[in-house]
Amino acid sequence: MRKPSPSLTVTILMYNEEENIADTLRETRAFLMSAIDDWEILVVDDGSTDNSAQVVLEHNRQDGRIRLLRHETNRGMGAGIATGIDAATKEYFTFNAADGQIPATELGVMIPCLGDGDIVLTTYKGGRESFLRGALSRSFRLFLRAMTGIRFRLEGLYLFPTEAAREIGPSIDAATFFFSFELIQRGIERGLTTTMTQIECKPRRSGSSKIVNPLKISKVALDALRFGLKRRLGS
C-alpha cells in the first residue's frame, strides 16, 4: 500500500517553450498520478509570443487539474512563482521550468525529505555545470552571503508549505529568481526548518536558456542588494 503523500501544487514556469512544454506536462502528470494522491499543475505563461499557451490549453481539456495562468508581458521568474503561489490550492508547492531539464521524477527524491524539515532544498548532482556556470554559481553564493547574510545553498527545485508562502509572499518585491531565496530566508527567520537533497538536471531538449544573460544577472544582483538593505534597516 502506498504511503499517503502531502497534497502538492507544481507550478511550471513557461516562456516561449512551445517545443518542450507538451513533453514536460506529460511527464509531470504521469509522475503525479503515480506518486501523489491530491495534486494540480499550474502553468504560468510569462508573456509567451509563440503557441505555448495553446499547447497547455489542449492538455487542460484532457485533464482539468492542469491549469493555465497568463502574464500579458514577460515579468520574470519570481513573478511567475508568486502567481503560482497565489493560485495554489494544495498543502505544498514547488516549481519547475517548462524546458524539461529537471525530470518530474526528481520530485520523488524530494517528497520523502519532508519528514526531515519544513522546506526541502536541492543541489544538483555532479557534472551538471560547465566551468563558467559553476564559477557563476560560486560567485553568486559568496555575493549572497556578503550582501544579504543568506547562507543556505539552493541550486534546483524546492518544496515549501503553501500557507506560509502566502503569508510571506506579499512582503517580497523581487521579480527575478531571487524571489525564492528571499522567500526561503524569510521562512527560516519565521522558524521553518530546512533539509537538503540532490537531484538530476539534464540538458535542454531544445532551445537555449533564457536565464543566464548579463541583464538578468544584474537584475538578480539588484534584488539581492535591496533585500540586504532591508535587512540592515530591520524590515
WODA-V265602 format. One line per field, one symbol per residue. ss: DSSP state (H for helix, E for strand, - for the rest). phi: phi as a letter, one per 20 degrees, with the letter a starting at -180 (. if undefined). A space follows every 50 residues. Layout:
ss=???
phi=???
This chain:
ss=-------EEEEEEE------HHHHHHHHHHHHHHH---EEEEEEEE---- -HHHHHHHHHHH---EEEEEE-----HHHHHHHHHHH----EEEEEE--- ---HHHHHHHHHHHH---EEEEEE------HHHHHHHHHHHHHHHHHH-- -------EEEEHHHHHHHH--------HHHHHHHHHHHH----EEEEEE- -------------HHHHHHHHHHHHHHHHHHHH--
phi=.ffgdffbddedecblcgfdfffffffffffffeccfcbbddeeeemfdd egfffffffffebffdcddcdfcfdoffffffffffefcdfccbcbeffm fdfgfffffegffffdafcddccefgnfefgfffffffffffffffecnf dfdbddfbdbfffffffegfedefdeffgfffgffffffeofecbcbdce cdfgfbmcfdeebgfffffffffffffgffffemd
